[in-house]
Amino acid sequence: SVCRREPAMLCRSARGTALGRRAGRVHSVRWCLQRQSAPGGAPGGAHCGGLACLPASAEAATSVDVAEAVTASVIEIEEIDDLEQRYGAVVKLHVTSQRPDWLNPWQKRTAERSIGSGVLIKQAGKAWDDSGFRLTKDESGKPTANEQGFPDDHIFLTAAHVVADCTFVEVQMSNMTERHRGRVISVLHQADLALVAVRRKDDGTEEPDAFMNVEPLTIAPRDYLPPLRTPIHVVGFPVGGDELSVTEGVVSRVEVQTYSHGTSRALALTVDAAINSGNSGGPLIDVITGTILGVAFQSYAGTSYAENQGHAVPSSLCQRFVNAALCLGNDESMLAMPVLGVSLQLLQNNSLRTMIGLTKSPKDVGKNETYLPGNVGVLVADVEQGSSVDELVRPGDILVELDGLPIASDSSVSYMDKKLEMVTYLHGKYAGDVVKVKLLRGDGQAGLEEKTFDIELKRHVPLVQRSQYDVKPSFVIYGGLLFQPLSLDFLHCWGRDLKDAPAGLQQEFFYGVRRGGREEIVVLSQILSDEANTGYTFDSIGLEVVQAVNGVDVYSMSGFVECMDNAYQAYVDAPSRDTRFVRVELARGS
């Protein structure tokens, strides 16, 4: 019934354009009656929830108007229900995790419970249809074709940080109360992606498998990047409620970003839709096609310089990960995104280009000079030991092409119809893939010579390990002295921003490279009370880098342990004053 004693407000809103129910886009016209709230009861216009409100007299609110209002409201509810059904493949993940204590590496921190989101991409008993390829390793370790694995599992795609250090995970559908025990089958922390599997129900009961009644969502093609302003939905289970949440926005940027979880740089989508805690792992869905454009993984929080910015792992990286993970499981050596392993100097400075023998005009080529367009080429500043290009590329070389793609002076290439950083092209490959690198090399005497190398790509192994998950810390204690490899997780004990971490250790983290046999930085991290170390305190010793043991240089944790074992064995074999003591040389960083 409608009270006709007071003037009423007729509120009308129309959102979006009709794109069809399967696209998941709500097209509705809502009519509702509200009391007029103009000051003093005077008739006039108002705004209701940001929607234009038109004044209407009580006489205008006829029975026909009321009938239209009720009908329109019912239609919209039906459309919204259809939207929820369309996104029924989006699930809530209940996760229990327990992180190691990197300051006291023999113990773990208190277990934590968290909520994340995920999306069903493959049902049990059905093939993974991606028009891509399967991977495994042959006898030589190279990728080859293979049949997919996990045929008896429902497969869910989520973010790696949702299930990092996971000890227990349950999967719950949005419209169900039952939780299903899951297990993590593959993780790529570098790209913040993971797969969770739920075994097909086969307990002898007649109760149907709930996931068989849900249509899995399809990931967009591996070679597709959405244009700017592509309308999207972010679907998941953010904080503030228990039901499925759908926020909408557009793709506002496509570029390489720093992933906060793995501290790596990789391609990401930026959107203006709300992404909050709990949304992580949920899909970013193209409103028009209904395909997955990415996986939500981070947003700016608590900052005054950025608003309405959320980020998602693009479908190109999702497809790359899923294709390999369904065949290889959790083989990180194959799943990892490879890099060249070089430090680069951009060649945008004319003086620098002239100094190394480059000229921008073919008419101005002089003695010991080489013509190279001003927007092409980057200078190799350093090469990491054991990297993809180690012993092939040298500092001072100028990289000009990667698999035939010109490398711009800002290290970008034209790839997938966009100007993207060179690393984006490499991240589409797997460890063991071969790329062709063209470069210019000179000896300072006879100009620059063009050379081409076939490079077998490798995963990046830094001198100081970045964020680590699903692993136990490595450490050893001798005479109450605690030694462990330097890592970002250890440095985070002083705070996430590292501003209070020891300066020498920060320098190793930011600028240290594998060179001259150095594989790790071994740190004396604590002095535990023991009669063997009486008099040694952190006032005089501690948080220092191990340089040598009994005169033998230390380049890794395993090398340090070997030196200490050799010293002990020398004393056992020939006890004497010379073999009774061990001399450990330390330094405040290097």
C-alpha positions as CSV (number, residue, x, y, z in Angstrom):
1,S,0.0,0.0,0.0
2,V,1.0,3.6,-0.6
3,C,0.3,6.4,1.8
4,R,-1.2,9.2,-0.2
5,R,-1.4,11.7,2.6
6,E,2.0,13.2,2.0
7,P,3.8,14.3,-1.2
8,A,6.0,11.5,-2.5
9,M,9.3,11.3,-4.4
10,L,9.5,9.2,-7.5
11,C,13.1,7.8,-7.8
12,R,14.3,6.4,-11.1
13,S,17.7,5.0,-12.0
14,A,19.1,3.2,-15.1
15,R,22.5,1.6,-15.0
16,G,24.5,0.4,-17.9
17,T,23.5,-0.9,-21.2
18,A,21.8,-4.2,-22.1
19,L,24.6,-6.7,-22.7
20,G,22.7,-9.9,-22.0
21,R,22.3,-12.1,-19.0
22,R,25.2,-14.4,-19.8
23,A,27.5,-11.3,-19.8
24,G,26.5,-10.8,-16.2
25,R,25.6,-7.1,-16.8
26,V,22.6,-5.9,-14.8
27,H,20.3,-3.7,-16.9
28,S,17.5,-2.4,-14.7
29,V,15.1,0.4,-14.2
30,R,14.1,0.8,-10.6
31,W,11.1,2.7,-9.3
32,C,10.4,3.4,-5.7
33,L,8.2,5.7,-3.7
34,Q,9.8,7.8,-0.9
35,R,8.6,10.6,1.3
36,Q,9.7,14.0,0.0
37,S,12.5,15.4,2.3
38,A,12.6,19.0,1.1
39,P,13.2,21.5,3.9
40,G,10.0,22.7,5.5
41,G,8.0,20.2,3.6
42,A,8.2,22.3,0.4
43,P,8.0,20.3,-2.8
44,G,11.2,20.2,-4.8
45,G,13.9,17.9,-6.2
46,A,16.3,15.9,-4.1
47,H,18.9,13.2,-4.5
48,C,18.5,9.7,-3.2
49,G,21.7,7.6,-2.9
50,G,23.3,9.6,-5.7
51,L,20.3,9.0,-8.1
52,A,18.2,11.8,-9.5
53,C,14.8,12.1,-7.7
54,L,11.9,13.7,-9.5
55,P,9.1,15.3,-7.4
56,A,5.7,13.8,-7.9
57,S,2.4,14.7,-6.3
58,A,0.3,12.2,-4.4
59,E,-2.2,12.3,-7.3
60,A,0.5,11.1,-9.7
61,A,1.0,8.0,-7.7
62,T,-1.8,6.0,-9.2
63,S,-2.3,2.3,-9.0
64,V,-0.7,2.0,-12.4
65,D,2.5,3.7,-11.1
66,V,2.6,1.3,-8.1
67,A,2.1,-1.7,-10.4
68,E,5.0,-0.6,-12.6
69,A,7.2,0.0,-9.6
70,V,6.6,-3.5,-8.2
71,T,7.1,-5.1,-11.7
72,A,10.4,-3.3,-12.3
73,S,11.7,-4.2,-8.9
74,V,10.9,-7.9,-9.4
75,I,12.6,-7.8,-12.8
76,E,15.8,-6.3,-11.2
77,I,15.8,-8.9,-8.4
78,E,15.6,-11.7,-11.1
79,E,18.4,-10.2,-13.0
80,I,20.6,-9.9,-9.9
81,D,19.9,-13.5,-9.0
82,D,21.0,-14.5,-12.5
83,L,24.2,-12.5,-11.9
84,E,24.9,-14.5,-8.7
85,Q,24.2,-17.7,-10.5
86,R,26.6,-16.7,-13.3
87,Y,29.3,-16.2,-10.8
88,G,28.6,-19.3,-8.8
89,A,32.0,-20.6,-9.7
90,V,33.5,-18.0,-7.4
91,V,34.2,-19.6,-4.0
92,K,35.3,-18.6,-0.5
93,L,38.5,-20.0,0.9
94,H,38.9,-20.6,4.6
95,V,42.7,-20.8,5.2
96,T,44.7,-21.7,8.3
97,S,48.4,-20.8,7.9
98,Q,51.5,-20.7,10.1
99,R,54.6,-18.6,9.2
100,P,58.1,-19.4,10.3
101,D,59.8,-17.1,12.8
102,W,62.8,-15.8,10.8
103,L,64.3,-14.2,13.9
104,N,64.1,-17.4,15.9
105,P,64.2,-19.9,13.0
106,W,63.8,-23.0,15.2
107,Q,60.2,-22.1,15.9
108,K,57.0,-21.0,14.2
109,R,54.7,-18.1,14.8
110,T,51.1,-18.4,16.1
111,A,48.7,-20.0,13.5
112,E,46.4,-17.6,11.8
113,R,43.0,-17.9,10.1
114,S,42.1,-15.8,7.0
115,I,39.5,-15.6,4.2
116,G,40.2,-15.4,0.5
117,S,38.5,-15.9,-2.8
118,G,39.0,-18.3,-5.7
119,V,37.3,-19.4,-8.9
120,L,36.5,-22.9,-10.3
121,I,38.3,-23.3,-13.7
122,K,38.1,-27.1,-14.2
123,Q,35.7,-29.7,-13.0
124,A,36.8,-33.3,-12.1
125,G,36.7,-35.7,-15.0
126,K,36.8,-33.0,-17.6
127,A,39.7,-31.9,-19.7
128,W,41.4,-28.5,-19.3
129,D,40.4,-26.7,-22.5
130,D,42.8,-23.8,-23.1
131,S,43.8,-24.2,-26.8
132,G,47.3,-24.1,-25.4
133,F,49.8,-26.8,-24.8
134,R,50.9,-29.3,-22.1
135,L,54.3,-29.3,-20.4
136,T,56.5,-31.8,-18.7
137,K,60.2,-32.5,-18.8
138,D,61.9,-35.1,-21.0
139,E,65.2,-36.8,-20.2
140,S,67.1,-33.6,-21.1
141,G,64.9,-31.4,-18.9
142,K,63.3,-29.6,-21.8
143,P,59.5,-28.9,-22.0
144,T,57.6,-31.5,-24.1
145,A,53.9,-32.3,-24.7
146,N,52.0,-34.3,-22.1
147,E,48.6,-35.2,-20.9
148,Q,47.1,-33.2,-18.1
149,G,47.2,-34.3,-14.4
150,F,44.7,-34.2,-11.6
151,P,41.8,-35.8,-13.5
152,D,39.8,-36.6,-10.3
153,D,39.9,-33.1,-8.8
154,H,38.0,-29.8,-9.1
155,I,40.6,-27.1,-9.7
156,F,40.4,-23.6,-8.3
157,L,42.6,-20.6,-9.3
158,T,43.5,-18.2,-6.5
159,A,46.3,-15.9,-5.3
160,A,49.4,-17.4,-3.8
161,H,49.4,-15.1,-0.8
162,V,45.9,-16.5,0.1
163,V,47.3,-20.0,0.7
164,A,51.0,-19.1,1.6
165,D,52.3,-21.3,4.4
166,C,48.9,-23.0,4.4
167,T,48.3,-25.9,6.9
168,F,44.6,-26.3,6.2
169,V,42.2,-25.0,3.5
170,E,38.5,-25.4,3.0
171,V,36.5,-24.3,-0.1
172,Q,32.9,-23.0,0.3
173,M,30.4,-22.1,-2.5
174,S,28.6,-18.8,-2.2
175,N,25.2,-20.3,-1.8
176,M,26.1,-23.4,0.3
177,T,26.9,-23.9,4.0
178,E,29.0,-27.0,3.5
179,R,32.8,-26.6,3.4
180,H,35.0,-29.0,1.3
181,R,38.5,-29.9,2.3
182,G,41.0,-28.7,-0.3
183,R,44.8,-29.0,-0.9
184,V,47.2,-26.7,-2.5
185,I,48.7,-28.5,-5.6
186,S,50.8,-25.7,-7.2
187,V,52.1,-22.3,-6.2
188,L,54.0,-19.6,-8.1
189,H,54.8,-16.9,-5.5
190,Q,56.7,-14.9,-8.1
191,A,53.4,-14.2,-9.9
192,D,51.1,-14.5,-6.8
193,L,49.2,-17.4,-8.3
194,A,48.1,-20.8,-6.9
195,L,45.9,-23.8,-7.6
196,V,43.7,-25.5,-5.0
197,A,42.2,-28.9,-5.6
198,V,39.1,-30.5,-4.1
199,R,38.7,-34.3,-4.6
200,R,35.6,-35.4,-6.5
201,K,32.9,-36.6,-4.1
202,D,32.9,-40.4,-4.0
203,D,31.8,-41.4,-0.6
204,G,29.2,-43.9,-1.6
205,T,26.2,-41.6,-0.8
206,E,23.6,-40.4,-3.2
207,E,24.3,-36.8,-2.4
208,P,25.4,-35.1,-5.6
209,D,28.8,-33.3,-6.0
210,A,27.9,-29.7,-5.7
211,F,30.7,-28.5,-7.9
212,M,29.4,-30.6,-10.8
213,N,26.4,-28.2,-11.0
214,V,28.5,-25.1,-11.4
215,E,29.8,-23.9,-14.7
216,P,33.6,-23.1,-14.5
217,L,34.7,-19.8,-15.7
218,T,37.1,-19.5,-18.7
219,I,40.4,-17.7,-18.6
220,A,40.9,-15.2,-21.4
221,P,43.5,-16.2,-24.1
222,R,47.2,-16.2,-23.2
223,D,48.0,-13.6,-25.9
224,Y,45.2,-11.2,-24.9
225,L,45.4,-8.0,-22.9
226,P,42.2,-6.0,-22.4
227,P,42.0,-2.5,-23.9
228,L,41.8,0.5,-21.5
229,R,38.3,1.3,-20.3
230,T,37.2,-2.4,-20.6
231,P,34.3,-2.8,-18.2
232,I,35.0,-5.4,-15.5
233,H,33.5,-7.0,-12.4
234,V,35.7,-7.9,-9.3
235,V,34.0,-10.9,-7.7
236,G,34.9,-12.3,-4.3
237,F,34.3,-12.3,-0.5
238,P,35.8,-9.1,0.9
239,V,35.7,-8.1,4.6
240,G,32.5,-6.6,5.9
241,G,30.1,-9.5,5.1
242,D,29.8,-13.2,4.3
243,E,28.0,-13.1,1.0
244,L,29.4,-12.9,-2.6
245,S,30.4,-9.3,-3.5
246,V,30.5,-7.8,-7.0
247,T,32.1,-4.5,-7.6
248,E,32.4,-2.9,-11.0
249,G,34.9,-0.6,-12.8
250,V,37.1,-0.4,-15.8
251,V,40.7,-1.4,-16.7
252,S,42.6,1.8,-16.3
253,R,46.2,0.7,-16.9
254,V,48.3,-2.2,-18.2
255,E,52.0,-2.2,-17.2
256,V,54.7,-3.8,-15.2
257,Q,54.1,-3.4,-11.4
258,T,55.9,-4.6,-8.3
259,Y,54.1,-7.5,-6.7
260,S,54.1,-7.0,-3.0
261,H,53.8,-10.7,-2.2
262,G,56.8,-12.0,-4.2
263,T,58.6,-8.6,-4.4
264,S,59.0,-9.3,-8.1
265,R,58.2,-7.1,-11.1
266,A,55.7,-8.4,-13.6
267,L,52.8,-7.4,-15.8
268,A,49.6,-6.3,-14.0
269,L,46.2,-4.8,-14.7
270,T,45.2,-1.7,-12.7
271,V,41.4,-1.2,-12.2
272,D,39.3,1.3,-10.4
273,A,36.9,-1.2,-8.9
274,A,37.1,-1.7,-5.1
275,I,39.5,-4.5,-4.1
276,N,39.6,-5.1,-0.4
277,S,41.0,-7.7,2.0
278,G,39.2,-11.0,1.2
279,N,38.9,-10.2,-2.5
280,S,42.4,-11.6,-3.1
281,G,42.3,-14.6,-5.4
282,G,38.9,-13.7,-6.8
283,P,38.5,-13.2,-10.5
284,L,38.5,-10.0,-12.5
285,I,35.8,-10.7,-15.1
286,D,35.1,-9.1,-18.5
287,V,31.5,-7.8,-18.3
288,I,30.9,-8.4,-22.0
289,T,32.5,-11.8,-22.6
290,G,32.3,-13.3,-19.1
291,T,35.9,-14.5,-19.2
292,I,38.5,-14.1,-16.5
293,L,40.8,-11.2,-17.3
294,G,42.9,-11.6,-14.2
295,V,43.1,-12.5,-10.5
296,A,42.9,-9.8,-7.9
297,F,46.0,-9.7,-5.7
298,Q,46.7,-6.2,-4.2
299,S,45.5,-2.6,-3.8
300,Y,46.8,0.5,-2.3
301,A,45.7,0.8,1.3
302,G,46.1,3.5,3.9
303,T,47.8,5.9,1.5
304,S,47.0,9.5,0.8
305,Y,48.6,9.6,-2.7
306,A,46.6,6.8,-4.4
307,E,42.8,6.0,-4.4
308,N,40.7,3.6,-6.3
309,Q,43.6,1.6,-7.5
310,G,43.4,-2.2,-7.4
311,H,45.7,-4.7,-9.2
312,A,45.2,-8.0,-10.9
313,V,47.5,-10.7,-12.3
314,P,46.6,-10.7,-16.1
315,S,45.2,-13.6,-17.9
316,S,48.4,-14.1,-19.9
317,L,50.3,-15.0,-16.7
318,C,47.3,-17.0,-15.4
319,Q,47.2,-19.1,-18.5
320,R,51.0,-19.6,-18.5
321,F,50.8,-20.8,-14.9
322,V,47.8,-23.1,-15.2
323,N,49.0,-24.7,-18.4
324,A,52.2,-25.8,-16.7
325,A,50.9,-26.4,-13.2
326,L,48.2,-28.9,-14.3
327,C,51.0,-31.0,-15.8
328,L,54.0,-30.4,-13.5
329,G,52.3,-29.8,-10.1
330,N,54.5,-27.8,-7.8
331,D,57.8,-27.9,-9.8
332,E,58.9,-24.3,-9.1
333,S,62.0,-24.7,-11.2
334,M,59.8,-25.0,-14.3
335,L,57.0,-22.8,-13.2
336,A,59.2,-19.8,-12.3
337,M,59.3,-16.9,-14.8
338,P,62.8,-16.7,-16.3
339,V,64.9,-13.5,-16.7
340,L,68.2,-12.7,-18.5
341,G,70.0,-12.0,-15.2
342,V,71.6,-8.6,-16.1
343,S,71.5,-5.1,-14.7
344,L,70.7,-2.5,-17.4
345,Q,71.5,1.2,-18.0
346,L,69.0,3.0,-20.2
347,L,70.5,4.7,-23.2
348,Q,68.3,7.8,-23.3
349,N,71.3,10.2,-22.6
350,N,72.9,11.5,-25.7
351,S,76.3,12.1,-24.0
352,L,76.4,8.5,-22.9
353,R,75.5,7.2,-26.4
354,T,78.2,9.3,-27.9
355,M,80.7,8.1,-25.3
356,I,80.2,4.4,-26.1
357,G,80.4,5.0,-29.8
358,L,76.8,5.4,-31.0
359,T,75.5,8.0,-33.5
360,K,71.9,8.7,-34.3
361,S,72.4,9.6,-37.9
362,P,73.9,7.3,-40.6
363,K,75.4,10.3,-42.2
364,D,77.5,11.2,-39.1
365,V,79.2,7.9,-38.6
366,G,82.9,8.6,-37.8
367,K,85.8,6.5,-36.9
368,N,85.1,3.9,-34.2
369,E,81.4,4.9,-34.3
370,T,78.3,2.8,-35.0
371,Y,74.9,4.0,-36.2
372,L,72.0,3.1,-34.0
373,P,68.7,4.9,-33.9
374,G,68.3,7.1,-30.8
375,N,65.3,5.1,-29.5
376,V,67.0,1.7,-29.6
377,G,69.3,-0.2,-27.3
378,V,70.1,-0.6,-23.6
379,L,73.6,-0.9,-22.0
380,V,74.5,-4.0,-19.9
381,A,75.9,-2.7,-16.6
382,D,76.4,-6.1,-14.8
383,V,75.9,-9.8,-15.4
384,E,74.9,-12.2,-12.5
385,Q,76.9,-15.3,-12.0
386,G,74.9,-18.4,-13.1
387,S,72.3,-16.4,-14.9
388,S,70.8,-17.1,-18.4
389,V,73.4,-15.0,-20.2
390,D,76.4,-15.7,-17.9
391,E,79.6,-16.2,-20.0
392,L,77.8,-15.0,-23.2
393,V,76.9,-11.4,-22.5
394,R,79.4,-9.0,-20.9
395,P,79.2,-5.7,-19.1
396,G,79.4,-2.9,-21.8
397,D,77.4,-4.9,-24.4
398,I,74.4,-3.1,-26.0
399,L,71.2,-5.2,-26.3
400,V,69.3,-4.3,-29.4
401,E,66.9,-7.2,-30.2
402,L,65.1,-10.0,-28.4
403,D,63.7,-12.7,-30.6
404,G,63.6,-10.1,-33.4
405,L,61.8,-7.5,-31.3
406,P,63.7,-4.2,-31.2
407,I,64.6,-3.2,-27.6
408,A,63.9,0.5,-27.0
409,S,66.3,2.8,-25.1
410,D,63.9,2.5,-22.1
411,S,64.2,-1.3,-22.2
412,S,60.7,-1.8,-23.6
413,V,59.5,-3.9,-26.5
414,S,56.4,-4.0,-28.7
415,Y,54.5,-7.1,-27.5
416,M,50.8,-8.0,-27.6
417,D,50.1,-4.8,-29.4
418,K,51.4,-2.7,-26.5
419,K,54.7,-1.1,-25.4
420,L,55.8,-3.2,-22.5
421,E,58.9,-3.7,-20.5
422,M,61.2,-6.4,-21.9
423,V,60.7,-8.6,-18.9
424,T,57.1,-9.1,-20.0
425,Y,58.2,-11.0,-23.1
426,L,60.5,-13.2,-21.0
427,H,57.9,-14.0,-18.4
428,G,55.8,-15.6,-21.2
429,K,58.5,-18.2,-21.5
430,Y,59.6,-21.2,-19.4
431,A,62.9,-22.2,-17.9
432,G,64.7,-24.1,-20.7
433,D,63.2,-22.1,-23.5
434,V,65.7,-20.6,-25.9
435,V,65.5,-17.0,-27.1
436,K,67.7,-15.1,-29.6
437,V,69.5,-12.0,-28.4
438,K,71.2,-9.6,-30.7
439,L,73.8,-7.2,-29.3
440,L,76.6,-4.8,-30.2
441,R,80.0,-5.3,-28.6
442,G,83.1,-3.3,-29.0
443,D,86.7,-3.3,-27.8
444,G,87.2,0.4,-27.9
445,Q,89.4,0.2,-31.0
446,A,87.4,-0.7,-34.1
447,G,83.9,0.3,-33.4
448,L,81.0,-2.0,-32.4
449,E,80.5,-5.5,-33.7
450,E,77.1,-7.1,-34.1
451,K,76.7,-10.5,-32.4
452,T,73.8,-12.9,-31.9
453,F,73.4,-15.5,-29.2
454,D,70.9,-18.3,-28.5
455,I,70.2,-18.0,-24.8
456,E,68.7,-20.8,-22.7
457,L,66.5,-19.1,-20.1
458,K,66.9,-19.9,-16.4
459,R,65.0,-18.9,-13.3
460,H,66.4,-16.0,-11.3
461,V,68.3,-16.9,-8.1
462,P,69.3,-13.7,-6.3
463,L,72.2,-13.3,-3.9
464,V,69.8,-12.4,-1.1
465,Q,66.6,-14.4,-1.2
466,R,63.4,-12.4,-1.6
467,S,60.1,-13.3,0.2
468,Q,60.0,-17.0,0.9
469,Y,57.0,-19.1,1.6
470,D,56.2,-22.8,2.3
471,V,59.8,-23.4,3.4
472,K,61.6,-23.8,6.6
473,P,64.4,-21.3,7.5
474,S,68.0,-22.6,7.2
475,F,70.1,-22.1,10.2
476,V,72.9,-23.6,12.3
477,I,74.1,-23.0,15.9
478,Y,77.7,-23.4,17.1
479,G,78.6,-22.6,20.7
480,G,75.4,-20.5,21.1
481,L,76.2,-18.5,17.9
482,L,73.3,-18.5,15.5
483,F,74.2,-18.3,11.8
484,Q,71.7,-18.1,8.9
485,P,71.5,-16.9,5.3
486,L,70.5,-13.3,4.8
487,S,67.0,-13.0,3.4
488,L,64.3,-10.4,3.0
489,D,62.2,-12.3,5.5
490,F,65.0,-11.9,8.1
491,L,65.3,-8.2,7.3
492,H,61.5,-7.8,7.8
493,C,62.0,-8.5,11.5
494,W,63.0,-4.8,11.7
495,G,59.7,-3.8,9.9
496,R,58.3,-4.1,6.4
497,D,59.8,-0.8,5.2
498,L,63.3,-1.9,6.3
499,K,64.2,1.6,7.5
500,D,65.4,0.2,10.9
501,A,67.3,-2.8,9.4
502,P,71.1,-2.7,9.6
503,A,72.5,-0.6,6.8
504,G,75.2,-3.1,5.8
505,L,72.6,-5.9,5.4
506,Q,70.3,-3.5,3.5
507,Q,73.1,-2.8,1.0
508,E,73.6,-6.5,0.4
509,F,69.9,-6.9,-0.2
510,F,69.5,-4.0,-2.6
511,Y,72.8,-4.0,-4.5
512,G,74.5,-7.4,-3.9
513,V,74.8,-9.7,-6.9
514,R,76.1,-13.3,-7.4
515,R,79.7,-12.8,-8.4
516,G,83.1,-14.3,-7.8
517,G,81.6,-17.5,-6.4
518,R,79.3,-15.8,-3.9
519,E,75.9,-17.6,-3.7
520,E,74.6,-16.5,-0.4
521,I,75.3,-14.0,2.5
522,V,75.8,-15.8,5.8
523,V,75.0,-13.7,8.8
524,L,75.8,-14.1,12.5
525,S,72.2,-13.1,13.6
526,Q,72.1,-13.9,17.4
527,I,74.3,-14.7,20.3
528,L,72.5,-17.1,22.6
529,S,73.8,-17.4,26.2
530,D,76.4,-20.2,26.5
531,E,79.7,-20.6,28.4
532,A,81.5,-21.0,25.0
533,N,80.6,-17.4,24.0
534,T,80.9,-15.6,27.4
535,G,82.1,-12.1,26.8
536,Y,80.7,-11.9,23.3
537,T,77.7,-9.6,23.1
538,F,75.8,-7.7,20.5
539,D,77.6,-4.6,21.8
540,S,80.8,-5.9,20.1
541,I,79.6,-8.5,17.7
542,G,76.5,-9.6,15.9
543,L,74.5,-8.9,12.7
544,E,77.7,-9.3,10.7
545,V,78.5,-11.1,7.5
546,V,80.8,-14.2,7.7
547,Q,83.8,-13.7,5.5
548,A,86.0,-16.8,6.2
549,V,86.5,-19.8,8.5
550,N,90.1,-20.6,9.4
551,G,91.2,-18.6,6.4
552,V,88.9,-20.3,3.9
553,D,86.5,-17.9,2.2
554,V,82.7,-18.5,2.8
555,Y,80.4,-18.1,-0.2
556,S,77.3,-19.9,0.9
557,M,75.6,-21.5,3.9
558,S,76.5,-25.0,2.8
559,G,80.1,-23.8,2.4
560,F,80.1,-22.4,5.9
561,V,78.8,-25.6,7.4
562,E,81.4,-27.6,5.5
563,C,84.2,-25.3,6.8
564,M,83.0,-25.8,10.4
565,D,82.7,-29.5,10.0
566,N,86.2,-29.7,8.5
567,A,87.5,-27.8,11.5
568,Y,85.8,-30.1,13.9
569,Q,87.0,-33.2,12.1
570,A,90.6,-31.8,12.1
571,Y,90.5,-31.6,15.9
572,V,89.1,-35.1,16.2
573,D,91.8,-36.5,13.9
574,A,94.7,-34.6,15.5
575,P,93.9,-32.9,18.8
576,S,96.2,-30.0,19.4
577,R,96.2,-26.3,20.4
578,D,96.1,-25.3,16.7
579,T,93.0,-27.5,15.9
580,R,91.2,-26.8,19.2
581,F,89.9,-23.4,18.1
582,V,88.0,-22.1,15.1
583,R,88.6,-18.6,13.7
584,V,85.5,-17.0,12.2
585,E,86.2,-13.8,10.4
586,L,83.3,-11.3,10.2
587,A,82.6,-8.0,8.5
588,R,79.9,-5.3,8.6
589,G,78.5,-6.0,5.1
590,S,80.6,-5.5,2.0
